[in-house]
Amino acid sequence: MSQLWSPAVRELTPYVPGEQPRERLIKLNTNENPYPPAPGVEAVLREFPADHLRLYPDPESRALRQTLAREYGVETEQVFVGNGSDEVLALAFQAFFCQGRPLEMPAITYSFYPVYCRLYGIERRTRPLDEQWRVDLDAFSADSAGVIFANPNAPTAHGHSRDAISALLERITERVVLVDEAYVDFGGESVVPLVTSYPNLLVTGTFSKSRSLAGLRLGYAIGSRELIEGLERVKDSFNSYPIDSLASAIGIAALEDREYFDTCRGKVITTRERTVKRLKKLGFETLPSQANFLLVEHPDFDAAQLFVGLRERGILVRHFNTDALRNFLRISIGTDDEMDSLIEVLETLCG
């Protein structure tokens, strides 16, 4: 470790993303969308005036925020945008959770949350999932710096209903409740309609999954004007021009093609359900999913060995080497052809 680092940096354990392979593999490990972005995105890339790049972008990203506001039925002032939902989450941790109290989250959830806690010196209080591997909303308390969870949860894929989260917000009123909706478009129920009733609710989302723009980095948050202003204060103290002009134009094009969006997510959902049936025939136990991935285990085969066997045969999935998830694989939903290849290899490995 470098002696030039700040002491806090020496103590960090950074988030480790899913492998991005250099060789040609069927890539089912990072929950990317298997389908390309909306056709309008390609048109923007062809026609965007290069001369615009010599100018700073709109620091308020107003056109993109207006389009998001129309999409979700809120006011423009209730929308915040950033470079991927991870950046939006990082700003939210700074803005709302540095309270001198523990932040509550599920014991199994998106693994970036603990990283942010370490980065900002926030104490973390975890709550176990229930017997069905669902986030236990009743376990969260009001005596905290706030509450954060993904809905649907990652990597377990279960999503709670809007009514269930409304009941949580009736109990916790004085601290921010952040609901991370990265995967909601694949079968979950968004709680964005609740932001007008609960000023402490912040909902984050991403263009990476259902909009097929993981390579662009666009994320957003929707909440009360009070919460959005808090995010803006942190953003403007860090990077006042977060969204470049090209990214904004691409995001708008993706949002405006609702028909293409519905078609692609429908394909993912259909393929997911088809894959579940085929995995069960091979003896896999599969948690119910409202996301674009599955968390599965096989009672007779070690997950680490299956992971290696799949990779040796050109298929990359995700194996979490933790006590709770050691015998599980997380499988992103690809095209039908990609999932056919997965099943064929698993038939060999589990035969």
C-alpha positions in Angstrom: 0.0 0.0 0.0 1.2 3.4 -0.9 2.3 5.7 2.0 0.9 8.5 -0.1 -2.6 7.4 0.3 -4.9 8.9 2.9 -5.5 6.6 5.9 -9.1 6.1 5.0 -8.2 4.9 1.5 -5.9 2.2 3.0 -8.9 0.8 4.9 -11.2 0.6 1.8 -12.3 -2.7 0.2 -13.6 -1.5 -3.2 -16.6 -3.0 -5.0 -15.6 -5.8 -7.4 -17.8 -5.7 -10.6 -18.6 -8.8 -12.6 -15.9 -9.9 -14.9 -15.7 -8.2 -18.3 -13.9 -10.8 -20.4 -11.6 -10.1 -23.3 -12.2 -13.3 -25.1 -15.5 -14.2 -26.8 -17.9 -15.8 -24.2 -21.6 -16.0 -23.7 -21.8 -13.3 -21.1 -24.5 -14.0 -18.5 -22.7 -12.5 -15.4 -23.5 -8.7 -15.2 -27.2 -8.4 -15.9 -26.8 -6.5 -19.1 -29.7 -6.4 -21.5 -29.2 -8.9 -24.4 -30.9 -6.6 -26.9 -29.6 -3.4 -28.4 -30.8 0.1 -27.4 -33.8 1.7 -29.1 -33.3 2.5 -32.8 -33.5 6.2 -32.0 -30.2 5.8 -30.1 -28.3 4.8 -33.2 -29.8 7.8 -35.1 -28.5 10.1 -32.4 -25.1 8.6 -32.7 -25.1 9.1 -36.5 -26.5 12.6 -36.4 -25.1 14.3 -33.3 -23.2 17.5 -34.2 -19.6 17.0 -33.2 -19.3 20.8 -32.8 -21.6 20.6 -29.8 -18.9 18.8 -27.9 -16.7 21.9 -27.6 -19.4 23.4 -25.3 -20.1 22.5 -21.8 -23.4 20.6 -21.4 -26.4 22.0 -19.5 -25.5 21.7 -15.9 -29.1 21.1 -15.0 -29.6 18.4 -17.7 -33.1 19.9 -18.0 -34.1 18.3 -21.3 -33.3 14.8 -20.0 -35.0 15.5 -16.6 -38.1 16.8 -18.4 -38.3 13.6 -20.4 -37.9 11.4 -17.3 -40.6 13.5 -15.6 -43.1 12.9 -18.4 -42.2 9.2 -18.4 -42.9 8.8 -14.7 -45.6 11.4 -14.2 -43.8 13.7 -11.8 -42.5 17.3 -12.0 -39.1 18.1 -13.5 -37.9 19.4 -10.1 -38.5 16.0 -8.6 -35.9 14.4 -10.9 -32.1 14.1 -10.5 -29.7 12.5 -13.0 -26.2 11.2 -12.8 -23.5 9.0 -14.4 -25.2 5.7 -13.7 -27.3 4.9 -10.7 -24.1 4.0 -8.8 -23.1 7.7 -8.9 -26.6 8.7 -7.9 -26.4 6.3 -4.9 -23.0 7.6 -3.9 -24.3 11.1 -3.8 -27.4 10.0 -1.8 -25.2 8.3 0.8 -23.4 11.6 1.2 -26.5 13.7 1.2 -28.7 11.7 3.5 -27.0 8.9 5.5 -24.1 10.6 7.2 -26.2 11.0 10.3 -24.1 9.5 13.1 -26.5 6.6 13.3 -26.4 3.2 11.6 -27.9 2.8 8.1 -30.2 -0.2 7.8 -30.1 -2.5 4.8 -30.8 -6.2 4.1 -27.9 -8.6 5.0 -28.0 -9.8 1.4 -28.4 -7.0 -1.2 -26.5 -5.0 -3.7 -22.8 -5.3 -2.6 -22.0 -1.7 -3.4 -24.0 -0.4 -0.4 -21.4 -1.7 2.2 -18.7 -0.2 0.1 -20.3 3.3 0.3 -20.7 2.8 4.1 -17.0 2.2 4.4 -16.1 5.1 2.1 -18.2 7.6 4.1 -17.7 6.2 7.5 -21.3 5.2 7.9 -22.1 2.4 10.4 -24.1 -0.4 8.8 -26.9 -2.4 10.4 -28.1 -5.4 8.5 -31.4 -7.2 8.7 -31.6 -10.9 7.6 -33.9 -11.9 4.8 -37.0 -13.9 5.7 -37.4 -17.6 5.2 -38.4 -17.1 1.6 -35.3 -15.1 0.8 -37.3 -11.9 0.7 -36.3 -8.5 2.1 -38.0 -8.3 5.6 -39.6 -4.9 5.5 -40.9 -5.3 9.1 -37.4 -5.7 10.4 -36.4 -2.1 9.5 -36.6 0.4 12.3 -37.1 4.2 12.5 -34.1 4.5 14.9 -31.5 4.7 12.1 -29.8 7.0 9.6 -32.2 5.7 7.0 -33.1 2.6 5.1 -31.9 1.4 1.7 -32.8 -1.7 -0.3 -33.1 -2.8 -3.9 -36.6 -3.7 -5.1 -36.4 -6.2 -6.7 -33.5 -7.2 -4.5 -30.1 -8.1 -5.9 -29.1 -10.8 -6.1 -32.2 -12.6 -4.8 -34.6 -11.1 -7.4 -37.7 -10.8 -5.2 -39.7 -7.6 -5.3 -42.2 -6.2 -2.8 -45.5 -4.6 -3.8 -46.2 -0.9 -3.7 -48.6 -1.4 -0.8 -46.0 -3.3 1.2 -43.5 -0.4 0.8 -46.2 2.1 1.6 -46.7 0.4 4.9 -43.0 0.7 5.6 -43.2 4.4 4.8 -46.1 4.8 7.2 -43.7 3.6 10.0 -40.5 5.4 9.0 -41.3 9.0 8.4 -38.3 11.0 9.7 -35.4 9.3 7.8 -34.8 8.7 4.1 -36.0 5.4 2.7 -34.1 4.8 -0.6 -35.6 2.2 -2.9 -33.2 1.1 -5.6 -35.3 0.1 -8.7 -32.5 -0.9 -11.1 -34.5 -4.1 -12.0 -38.1 -3.0 -11.5 -39.0 -3.0 -15.2 -38.7 -6.8 -15.5 -41.7 -7.6 -13.3 -41.6 -5.5 -10.2 -44.0 -2.7 -9.1 -42.5 0.8 -9.1 -43.0 3.0 -6.0 -42.5 6.2 -7.9 -46.2 7.1 -7.5 -45.6 7.2 -3.7 -43.1 10.1 -3.8 -45.9 12.7 -3.7 -47.3 11.1 -0.5 -44.0 10.4 1.3 -41.5 13.2 1.2 -38.8 11.0 2.7 -39.0 8.4 -0.2 -36.2 8.5 -2.8 -36.4 6.1 -5.8 -33.3 5.5 -7.9 -33.2 3.9 -11.4 -30.9 3.2 -14.3 -30.7 3.2 -18.0 -28.3 0.2 -17.9 -30.8 -2.6 -17.7 -34.2 -2.3 -19.4 -33.0 0.6 -21.6 -29.9 -1.4 -22.8 -27.5 1.5 -22.1 -25.0 0.0 -19.6 -22.1 1.2 -21.7 -23.3 4.9 -21.5 -23.7 5.4 -17.7 -27.0 7.1 -17.0 -28.9 6.9 -13.8 -31.6 9.0 -12.0 -33.5 9.6 -8.8 -37.0 10.7 -8.2 -38.3 12.1 -4.9 -39.6 15.2 -3.2 -38.0 18.6 -4.1 -36.4 18.6 -0.7 -34.5 15.4 -1.4 -33.6 16.3 -5.0 -32.2 19.6 -3.7 -30.0 17.7 -1.3 -28.6 15.6 -4.1 -28.0 18.7 -6.2 -26.0 20.4 -3.4 -23.7 17.4 -3.2 -23.4 17.1 -7.0 -22.6 20.8 -7.4 -19.9 20.5 -4.8 -18.3 17.7 -6.7 -19.1 17.9 -10.5 -21.5 20.5 -11.7 -21.6 19.0 -15.3 -22.2 15.3 -14.8 -24.2 14.4 -17.9 -22.6 15.2 -21.2 -24.6 16.4 -24.2 -24.4 13.2 -26.2 -25.5 11.1 -23.2 -28.4 13.3 -22.6 -29.6 13.1 -26.2 -29.2 9.3 -26.2 -31.1 9.0 -22.9 -34.0 11.0 -24.3 -34.1 8.9 -27.5 -34.3 5.7 -25.4 -37.1 7.0 -23.2 -39.2 8.2 -26.2 -39.5 4.8 -27.8 -41.9 3.2 -25.4 -43.0 0.4 -27.8 -39.4 -0.8 -28.3 -38.9 -0.7 -24.5 -42.0 -2.8 -23.8 -41.0 -5.3 -26.5 -37.5 -5.9 -25.2 -38.5 -6.3 -21.6 -41.3 -8.6 -22.6 -38.8 -10.8 -24.4 -36.5 -10.9 -21.3 -39.4 -11.9 -19.1 -40.6 -14.6 -21.4 -37.1 -16.0 -21.8 -36.7 -15.9 -18.0 -39.8 -18.0 -17.3 -38.9 -20.5 -20.0 -35.4 -20.8 -18.5 -36.8 -21.4 -15.0 -38.8 -24.4 -16.3 -35.8 -25.9 -18.0 -33.5 -25.4 -15.0 -36.0 -27.1 -12.7 -36.1 -30.1 -15.0 -32.3 -30.3 -14.4 -32.8 -30.3 -10.7 -32.0 -26.7 -10.0 -33.8 -24.8 -7.2 -34.6 -21.3 -8.5 -35.7 -18.4 -6.4 -38.7 -16.5 -7.8 -37.5 -13.6 -10.0 -38.9 -10.3 -10.9 -35.6 -9.2 -12.4 -33.5 -10.0 -15.5 -31.5 -12.6 -13.7 -32.0 -15.8 -11.7 -30.4 -17.0 -8.5 -30.1 -20.8 -8.6 -28.6 -23.7 -6.8 -28.4 -27.4 -7.4 -28.6 -29.7 -4.3 -26.2 -32.2 -5.9 -23.5 -30.0 -7.5 -21.1 -27.5 -6.1 -21.8 -24.0 -7.5 -18.1 -23.1 -7.8 -17.4 -26.2 -9.9 -20.4 -25.5 -12.1 -19.1 -21.9 -12.5 -15.7 -23.2 -13.6 -17.3 -25.9 -15.9 -19.5 -23.3 -17.6 -16.6 -20.9 -18.1 -14.4 -23.6 -19.6 -17.2 -24.2 -22.1 -17.6 -20.5 -23.0 -20.4 -19.3 -20.7 -19.8 -16.8 -18.0 -22.2 -16.5 -15.0 -21.7 -15.0 -11.5 -20.6 -16.9 -8.4 -20.5 -15.0 -5.1 -17.9 -16.4 -2.9 -19.7 -15.5 0.4 -21.0 -17.8 3.2 -24.7 -17.1 2.4 -24.4 -17.5 -1.3 -21.6 -19.9 -1.7 -23.7 -22.6 -3.4 -25.7 -20.2 -5.7 -25.1 -19.0 -9.2 -26.6 -15.8 -10.5 -27.5 -16.1 -14.2 -28.4 -13.1 -16.3 -31.1 -13.6 -18.9 -29.7 -13.5 -22.4 -31.3 -14.2 -25.7 -33.1 -17.5 -26.3 -30.1 -18.8 -28.2 -27.8 -17.9 -25.4 -30.0 -19.5 -22.8 -30.3 -22.6 -25.0 -26.5 -22.9 -24.9 -26.5 -22.5 -21.2 -29.0 -25.3 -20.7 -27.1 -27.6 -23.1 -23.9 -27.1 -21.1 -25.7 -27.6 -17.8 -27.2 -30.9 -19.1 -23.6 -32.1 -19.7 -22.3 -30.9 -16.4 -25.3 -32.2 -14.4 -26.0 -35.3 -16.4 
